């Protein structure tokens, strides 16, 4: 036990460090965003981020979370088939949400414009949330298998690319809010592609067909987590939406800083 505890603490500390580093991106970019962007731009960015956070557990019904649990039950399931079923299900749900977001974008165009919001903001949030869920699959697999090196390299590379592209677009090309939103979507798309290639190479795509029993088990575990994740977010960040609705984008931008 004395040998295992230090090792366990090291692993926990390493994973925590990489997660904190990834979460620190908004803080690291704060001096740039506040100097090169207007309060209204920052308000749009904050709405994009918070909408994406809400949508992340909803898109795919948090089905990727089931990998955390069933990874440790490989004596009763075929893990590669379970993972492929999870990812393909996520793709199907993601496509439905993307189409739905496109429909809302066109039907609610006048509503977005009345609040001085970019018409495509909801669509961008759905894309980002969907792509992020795909790359989350290999992060989960590396975390539960305690593969710190691959996990850390993936996180750090993603963070550096996100920061670098944002700085380039905002400082060199004079982008406004798009200079922060577009890099997040682009980086999420790139790493989603990398995740799919890695999963295929490692044999996790045994079949493009969904195993109905595995899907049922995954949804049975993951669906209740949606309410937990969304409620936790609403408790912590719903005030941003009230500030925006009762005041305006500029006030939200100042408040969120």
C-alpha positions as CSV (number, residue, x, y, z in Angstrom):
1,X,0.0,0.0,0.0
2,X,2.8,2.4,0.8
3,X,4.2,1.9,-2.7
4,X,0.9,2.3,-4.4
5,X,-0.3,5.5,-2.7
6,X,2.6,7.8,-3.9
7,X,2.1,6.4,-7.4
8,X,-1.6,7.0,-7.2
9,X,-1.1,10.6,-6.0
10,X,1.4,11.2,-8.8
11,X,-1.1,10.0,-11.4
12,X,-4.0,12.0,-9.9
13,X,-1.8,15.1,-9.7
14,X,-0.6,14.7,-13.3
15,X,-4.1,14.4,-14.7
16,X,-5.3,17.3,-12.6
17,X,-2.5,19.5,-13.8
18,X,-3.2,18.9,-17.5
19,X,-6.9,19.5,-16.9
20,X,-6.2,22.8,-15.1
21,X,-3.8,23.8,-17.9
22,X,-6.5,23.2,-20.4
23,X,-9.1,25.1,-18.4
24,X,-6.7,28.0,-17.9
25,X,-6.8,29.0,-21.6
26,X,-9.5,31.8,-21.1
27,X,-7.5,33.2,-18.2
28,X,-4.2,33.1,-20.2
29,X,-5.9,34.9,-23.1
30,X,-7.6,37.5,-20.9
31,X,-5.0,40.2,-21.4
32,X,-5.3,39.9,-25.2
33,X,-9.0,39.7,-25.3
34,X,-9.5,42.7,-23.1
35,X,-7.0,44.8,-25.0
36,X,-7.9,43.9,-28.6
37,X,-11.6,43.1,-28.3
38,X,-14.6,45.2,-27.2
39,X,-16.8,44.3,-24.3
40,X,-19.5,43.3,-26.7
41,X,-17.1,40.9,-28.4
42,X,-16.2,39.4,-25.1
43,X,-19.9,39.0,-24.3
44,X,-20.4,37.0,-27.5
45,X,-17.4,34.8,-26.6
46,X,-18.8,34.2,-23.1
47,X,-22.2,33.3,-24.5
48,X,-20.6,30.9,-26.9
49,X,-18.6,29.2,-24.2
50,X,-21.5,28.9,-21.8
51,X,-23.9,27.6,-24.4
52,X,-21.3,25.0,-25.5
53,X,-20.9,23.9,-21.8
54,X,-24.7,23.4,-21.6
55,X,-24.9,21.5,-24.9
56,X,-21.9,19.2,-24.2
57,X,-23.7,16.8,-21.9
58,X,-26.9,17.0,-23.9
59,X,-25.4,16.1,-27.3
60,X,-25.0,12.4,-27.4
61,X,-26.8,12.1,-24.0
62,X,-23.4,12.0,-22.3
63,X,-23.0,8.5,-23.8
64,X,-19.2,8.7,-23.8
65,X,-19.2,8.8,-20.0
66,X,-20.3,5.1,-20.0
67,X,-16.8,4.2,-21.2
68,X,-15.4,5.3,-17.8
69,X,-17.5,2.7,-16.1
70,X,-17.5,-0.2,-18.6
71,X,-13.8,-0.1,-19.2
72,X,-13.5,-1.9,-15.9
73,X,-16.0,-4.6,-16.9
74,X,-14.1,-6.0,-19.8
75,X,-14.7,-9.6,-18.6
76,X,-18.4,-9.1,-19.5
77,X,-18.2,-6.9,-22.6
78,X,-16.0,-6.5,-25.7
79,X,-14.5,-3.1,-25.1
80,X,-13.6,-2.2,-28.7
81,X,-17.2,-3.0,-29.8
82,X,-18.5,-1.0,-26.8
83,X,-16.4,2.0,-27.7
84,X,-17.3,1.8,-31.4
85,X,-21.0,1.6,-30.5
86,X,-20.6,4.7,-28.3
87,X,-18.8,6.7,-30.9
88,X,-21.1,5.8,-33.8
89,X,-24.1,6.6,-31.5
90,X,-22.5,9.9,-30.7
91,X,-22.1,10.7,-34.4
92,X,-25.8,10.0,-35.1
93,X,-27.0,12.1,-32.2
94,X,-24.5,14.8,-33.2
95,X,-25.8,15.0,-36.8
96,X,-29.3,15.4,-35.5
97,X,-28.3,18.2,-33.2
98,X,-26.4,19.9,-36.0
99,X,-29.4,19.8,-38.4
100,X,-31.7,21.0,-35.6
101,X,-29.3,23.9,-34.9
102,X,-29.3,24.8,-38.6
103,X,-33.1,24.9,-38.6
104,X,-33.2,27.1,-35.5
105,X,-30.5,29.4,-37.1
106,X,-32.8,30.2,-40.0
107,X,-36.1,30.2,-38.2
108,X,-34.9,32.3,-35.3
109,X,-32.7,34.7,-37.3
110,X,-34.8,37.7,-36.4
111,X,-34.6,36.8,-32.7
112,X,-30.8,36.6,-32.8
113,X,-30.5,39.9,-34.6
114,X,-32.9,41.6,-32.2
115,X,-30.4,40.8,-29.4
116,X,-27.4,41.9,-31.6
117,X,-26.2,38.3,-31.6
118,X,-24.4,36.6,-34.5
119,X,-27.0,34.5,-36.3
120,X,-24.8,31.4,-36.4
121,X,-23.8,31.5,-32.7
122,X,-26.0,28.5,-31.7
123,X,-24.7,26.5,-34.7
124,X,-21.1,27.2,-33.7
125,X,-21.8,26.1,-30.1
126,X,-23.3,22.8,-31.3
127,X,-20.3,22.1,-33.6
128,X,-17.8,22.8,-30.9
129,X,-19.6,20.7,-28.3
130,X,-20.0,17.8,-30.8
131,X,-16.3,17.8,-31.9
132,X,-15.2,18.1,-28.3
133,X,-17.2,15.0,-27.3
134,X,-15.4,12.9,-29.9
135,X,-11.9,13.7,-28.7
136,X,-13.1,13.1,-25.2
137,X,-13.4,9.4,-26.0
138,X,-9.6,8.8,-26.2
139,X,-9.0,11.1,-23.3
140,X,-11.3,8.9,-21.2
141,X,-9.5,5.7,-22.5
142,X,-6.1,7.2,-21.6
143,X,-7.2,8.3,-18.2
144,X,-8.7,5.0,-17.1
145,X,-5.7,3.1,-18.5
146,X,-3.5,5.6,-16.7
147,X,-1.6,6.6,-19.8
148,X,-0.4,10.0,-18.5
149,X,2.1,10.7,-21.3
150,X,-0.4,10.4,-24.2
151,X,-3.1,12.2,-22.2
152,X,-0.7,15.1,-21.3
153,X,0.7,15.4,-24.8
154,X,-2.8,15.5,-26.3
155,X,-4.0,18.1,-23.8
156,X,-0.9,20.4,-24.0
157,X,-0.8,20.3,-27.8
158,X,-4.5,21.1,-28.1
159,X,-4.1,24.0,-25.6
160,X,-1.1,25.5,-27.4
161,X,-2.8,25.3,-30.8
162,X,-5.9,26.9,-29.4
163,X,-3.9,29.8,-27.8
164,X,-1.6,30.2,-30.8
165,X,-4.4,30.3,-33.4
166,X,-6.4,32.7,-31.3
167,X,-3.5,35.1,-30.9
168,X,-2.7,35.0,-34.6
169,X,-6.3,35.8,-35.7
170,X,-6.9,38.5,-33.1
171,X,-3.5,40.3,-33.2
172,X,-2.3,39.7,-36.8
173,X,-5.6,39.6,-38.7
174,X,-7.6,41.9,-36.5
175,X,-10.5,39.4,-36.0
176,X,-13.1,40.3,-33.4
177,X,-15.1,37.7,-31.4
178,X,-14.6,35.2,-34.3
179,X,-10.9,35.2,-33.5
180,X,-11.6,33.3,-30.3
181,X,-14.6,31.3,-31.4
182,X,-13.2,29.9,-34.7
183,X,-10.0,28.6,-33.2
184,X,-11.9,26.6,-30.6
185,X,-14.0,25.0,-33.3
186,X,-11.1,24.4,-35.7
187,X,-8.9,22.8,-33.0
188,X,-11.8,20.7,-31.7
189,X,-12.4,19.5,-35.3
190,X,-8.7,18.7,-35.9
191,X,-8.4,16.7,-32.6
192,X,-11.7,14.9,-33.2
193,X,-10.2,13.7,-36.5
194,X,-7.0,12.6,-34.8
195,X,-9.1,10.8,-32.2
196,X,-11.0,8.9,-34.9
197,X,-7.8,7.9,-36.7
198,X,-6.2,6.7,-33.4
199,X,-9.3,4.7,-32.4
200,X,-9.4,3.0,-35.7
201,X,-5.6,2.3,-35.6
202,X,-5.9,0.8,-32.2
203,X,-8.8,-1.5,-33.2
204,X,-11.6,0.2,-31.4
205,X,-13.8,0.3,-34.6
206,X,-14.6,-3.4,-34.8
207,X,-17.7,-2.6,-36.8
208,X,-19.7,0.4,-38.1
209,X,-22.9,-1.2,-36.8
210,X,-24.3,-0.4,-33.4
211,X,-24.6,-3.1,-30.8
212,X,-28.1,-2.5,-29.4
213,X,-27.4,-4.1,-26.1
214,X,-24.3,-2.1,-25.5
215,X,-26.1,1.1,-26.6
216,X,-28.9,0.4,-24.1
217,X,-26.4,-0.2,-21.3
218,X,-24.4,3.0,-22.1
219,X,-27.6,5.1,-22.3
220,X,-28.9,3.6,-19.1
221,X,-25.8,4.7,-17.3
222,X,-25.2,8.1,-19.0
223,X,-28.6,9.6,-19.4
224,X,-29.2,10.5,-15.8
225,X,-25.8,12.3,-15.8
226,X,-27.2,14.9,-18.2
227,X,-29.4,16.4,-15.4
228,X,-26.5,16.4,-13.0
229,X,-24.1,18.1,-15.5
230,X,-26.6,20.7,-16.7
231,X,-27.9,21.5,-13.2
232,X,-24.3,22.0,-11.9
233,X,-23.7,24.4,-14.8
234,X,-26.9,26.3,-14.3
235,X,-26.1,26.8,-10.7
236,X,-22.7,28.2,-11.5
237,X,-23.1,30.1,-14.7
238,X,-26.8,30.8,-15.5
239,X,-26.3,34.4,-14.2
240,X,-24.5,35.2,-17.4
241,X,-27.7,34.7,-19.4
242,X,-29.7,36.8,-17.0
243,X,-27.2,39.6,-17.3
244,X,-27.4,39.4,-21.1
245,X,-31.2,39.3,-21.2
246,X,-31.8,42.0,-18.7
247,X,-29.0,44.3,-19.9
248,X,-26.9,43.8,-23.0
249,X,-23.9,42.2,-24.6
250,X,-21.5,44.9,-23.4
251,X,-22.6,44.5,-19.8
252,X,-22.2,40.8,-20.1
253,X,-18.7,41.2,-21.4
254,X,-17.7,43.4,-18.5
255,X,-19.4,41.1,-16.0
256,X,-17.8,38.0,-17.3
257,X,-14.3,39.4,-17.0
